[in-house]
């Protein structure tokens, strides 16, 4: 049974119909039947793959590549692309080696809008950030990791996810990752996630609660770099 109905497919087709750049979606799944200690089972791997396979034919500019963490090739690619769990989605321009725009967990509910907006950003619109913001991001003294914890029913979460992904698209110094808190409860517990969106910066050096403006993200990044440099 399709995850996207006819109406949803038509909306996606119209939104992605005028992309000017090819977008590659890299998906990591895991068909393992034995779960390693400390790892979460991949409860939505099949649904995530199905969703992306339904999106791919709706635009000739969207290209899906799938790796299985249970295979040797998948393990090697995961190491190369800094993937720790499944499902993980990485978005980038086709031909690029960028790995810094990612989703850990299925982009369902409100996060489906984030996925479409990211594809539009990479395939047509660009990040839209002011030059001075891009300059500051590119001059960061170290990599900054923005892990945005979300749930599918959170209407405010996409704004935080999109800000992190805009930063990541604008600068290789930033990694932006959506994390579906209910799929990865151990990680959510590690960072004491009690509400969403909650953006953890550099593994806890700073955090941003709620859907904050770009200026708030920049301020928290400055503090995180100062705290961990």
C-alpha positions as CSV (number, residue, x, y, z in Angstrom):
1,X,0.0,0.0,0.0
2,X,1.5,3.4,-1.0
3,X,2.4,5.8,1.8
4,X,1.7,8.8,-0.5
5,X,-1.9,9.0,-1.9
6,X,-2.6,10.3,-5.3
7,X,-3.2,13.9,-4.0
8,X,0.1,13.8,-2.1
9,X,2.0,12.5,-5.1
10,X,0.6,15.3,-7.2
11,X,1.7,17.9,-4.7
12,X,5.2,16.5,-4.5
13,X,5.4,16.2,-8.3
14,X,4.5,19.9,-8.7
15,X,6.9,21.1,-6.0
16,X,9.8,19.1,-7.3
17,X,8.9,19.6,-11.0
18,X,11.2,22.6,-11.6
19,X,14.4,21.6,-9.9
20,X,17.5,22.8,-11.7
21,X,20.1,20.7,-9.9
22,X,20.2,16.9,-9.4
23,X,19.7,15.9,-5.8
24,X,21.0,12.6,-4.4
25,X,19.3,11.0,-1.5
26,X,21.5,8.4,0.3
27,X,19.6,6.1,2.6
28,X,21.1,3.7,5.1
29,X,18.9,0.9,6.3
30,X,19.6,-2.2,8.4
31,X,18.3,-5.7,7.7
32,X,20.2,-7.2,10.6
33,X,18.1,-9.6,12.7
34,X,20.5,-9.3,15.7
35,X,20.7,-5.9,17.4
36,X,24.1,-5.0,18.7
37,X,24.4,-3.9,22.3
38,X,23.7,-0.1,22.7
39,X,22.0,0.1,19.3
40,X,18.3,0.8,18.6
41,X,16.3,-1.5,16.3
42,X,15.5,0.0,13.0
43,X,11.7,0.0,13.4
44,X,11.0,2.2,10.4
45,X,13.7,1.2,7.9
46,X,11.2,-0.4,5.5
47,X,8.8,2.5,5.6
48,X,11.6,5.0,5.2
49,X,12.8,3.2,2.1
50,X,9.3,2.9,0.7
51,X,8.7,6.6,1.2
52,X,11.8,7.6,-0.6
53,X,11.2,5.2,-3.4
54,X,7.8,6.7,-3.9
55,X,9.3,10.2,-4.1
56,X,12.1,9.4,-6.5
57,X,10.0,8.8,-9.7
58,X,8.1,12.1,-9.1
59,X,11.1,14.1,-10.3
60,X,13.8,13.3,-12.8
61,X,16.2,15.4,-10.7
62,X,15.9,13.1,-7.6
63,X,18.1,10.1,-7.3
64,X,18.0,7.5,-4.5
65,X,20.9,5.3,-3.4
66,X,20.3,2.7,-0.7
67,X,22.9,1.0,1.5
68,X,22.3,-1.8,4.0
69,X,24.3,-1.6,7.2
70,X,24.1,-5.4,7.4
71,X,26.3,-5.7,4.3
72,X,30.1,-5.2,4.0
73,X,29.5,-2.4,1.4
74,X,27.0,-0.7,3.7
75,X,29.4,-0.9,6.7
76,X,32.2,0.6,4.6
77,X,30.0,3.4,3.2
78,X,28.6,4.1,6.7
79,X,32.2,4.6,8.0
80,X,33.0,6.9,5.1
81,X,29.9,8.9,5.6
82,X,29.9,9.0,9.4
83,X,26.6,7.1,9.7
84,X,26.0,5.5,13.1
85,X,22.4,4.2,12.9
86,X,19.5,3.3,10.6
87,X,17.5,4.7,9.1
88,X,19.8,7.6,8.2
89,X,19.2,9.8,5.2
90,X,21.8,12.1,3.7
91,X,20.9,14.8,1.1
92,X,23.3,16.4,-1.3
93,X,23.8,17.6,-4.8
94,X,24.5,14.7,-7.1
95,X,28.2,14.3,-7.6
96,X,29.0,16.0,-4.2
97,X,30.7,14.2,-1.4
98,X,29.0,16.3,1.3
99,X,27.5,14.3,4.2
100,X,26.4,17.2,6.5
101,X,22.6,17.4,5.8
102,X,21.0,14.4,7.4
103,X,18.0,12.8,9.0
104,X,18.2,10.1,11.7
105,X,14.8,8.5,11.6
106,X,11.9,8.6,9.2
107,X,10.9,12.1,8.1
108,X,7.2,11.6,8.8
109,X,4.4,13.9,9.9
110,X,5.5,17.5,9.9
111,X,9.1,16.5,9.0
112,X,8.0,15.4,5.6
113,X,7.7,19.1,4.8
114,X,11.3,19.5,6.0
115,X,12.4,16.8,3.5
116,X,10.7,18.4,0.6
117,X,12.1,21.9,1.5
118,X,15.6,20.4,1.7
119,X,15.2,18.8,-1.7
120,X,14.1,22.2,-3.1
121,X,16.9,24.0,-1.3
122,X,19.6,21.7,-2.8
123,X,17.9,21.3,-6.2
124,X,16.9,24.9,-6.8
125,X,16.5,27.5,-4.1
126,X,19.8,27.6,-2.2
127,X,20.1,28.3,1.5
128,X,19.0,31.9,1.4
129,X,21.3,33.0,4.2
130,X,23.0,36.5,4.2
131,X,26.6,36.7,3.2
132,X,27.8,37.7,6.6
133,X,26.2,34.6,8.2
134,X,27.8,32.3,5.6
135,X,31.2,34.0,6.2
136,X,30.9,33.5,9.9
137,X,30.0,29.9,9.5
138,X,32.9,29.3,7.1
139,X,35.3,30.9,9.5
140,X,34.4,28.7,12.5
141,X,37.5,27.3,14.2
142,X,36.1,23.8,14.3
143,X,33.1,21.7,13.0
144,X,29.8,22.4,14.7
145,X,27.3,19.6,14.9
146,X,23.6,20.6,15.3
147,X,21.4,17.6,16.4
148,X,17.8,18.6,16.3
149,X,15.5,16.3,18.3
150,X,12.0,16.2,16.9
151,X,8.8,14.1,16.9
152,X,6.5,13.7,13.8
153,X,3.6,15.5,15.6
154,X,5.6,18.7,16.5
155,X,4.5,21.6,14.3
156,X,7.4,23.8,15.4
157,X,10.2,21.3,14.8
158,X,10.6,21.8,11.0
159,X,11.7,25.4,11.6
160,X,14.6,24.2,13.7
161,X,15.5,21.4,11.3
162,X,15.4,23.7,8.4
163,X,17.7,26.2,10.1
164,X,20.3,23.5,10.9
165,X,20.1,22.2,7.3
166,X,20.4,25.7,5.8
167,X,23.5,26.3,7.9
168,X,24.9,22.9,6.8
169,X,24.2,23.6,3.1
170,X,25.9,27.0,3.4
171,X,29.0,25.7,5.1
172,X,31.0,22.5,5.3
173,X,31.9,23.5,8.9
174,X,28.4,22.7,10.0
175,X,26.6,19.3,10.2
176,X,22.8,19.5,10.7
177,X,21.0,16.3,11.7
178,X,17.3,15.8,12.5
179,X,16.9,13.1,15.1
180,X,13.5,11.5,15.6
181,X,13.4,11.2,19.4
182,X,10.9,8.4,19.6
183,X,13.0,6.2,17.3
184,X,16.2,6.8,19.2
185,X,15.1,6.9,22.9
186,X,18.6,6.1,24.2
187,X,20.1,9.2,22.4
188,X,17.2,11.3,23.6
189,X,17.7,10.1,27.2
190,X,21.4,10.8,26.9
191,X,20.7,14.5,26.3
192,X,17.7,14.7,28.6
193,X,15.3,15.6,25.9
194,X,12.0,16.5,27.5
195,X,10.4,18.6,24.8
196,X,10.9,19.3,21.1
197,X,12.4,20.8,19.1
198,X,15.6,20.7,21.2
199,X,18.8,21.3,19.3
200,X,22.0,19.9,20.9
201,X,25.2,21.6,19.8
202,X,28.5,19.8,19.8
203,X,27.2,16.9,22.0
204,X,25.9,19.2,24.7
205,X,28.2,22.2,24.7
206,X,25.1,24.3,24.1
207,X,21.5,23.7,23.2
208,X,18.6,25.6,21.8
209,X,15.1,25.0,23.0
210,X,12.2,25.6,20.7
211,X,12.0,27.0,17.2
212,X,14.4,30.0,17.4
213,X,15.5,32.5,14.8
214,X,18.8,32.3,12.9
215,X,20.4,34.8,15.3
216,X,19.7,32.5,18.3
217,X,21.4,29.6,16.5
218,X,24.4,31.8,15.7
219,X,24.7,33.0,19.2
220,X,24.5,29.4,20.6
221,X,27.1,28.2,18.0
222,X,29.5,31.0,19.1
223,X,29.1,29.9,22.7
224,X,29.6,26.3,21.8
225,X,32.8,26.9,20.0
226,X,34.0,29.0,22.8
227,X,33.1,26.3,25.3
228,X,34.8,23.5,23.4
229,X,37.7,25.2,21.5
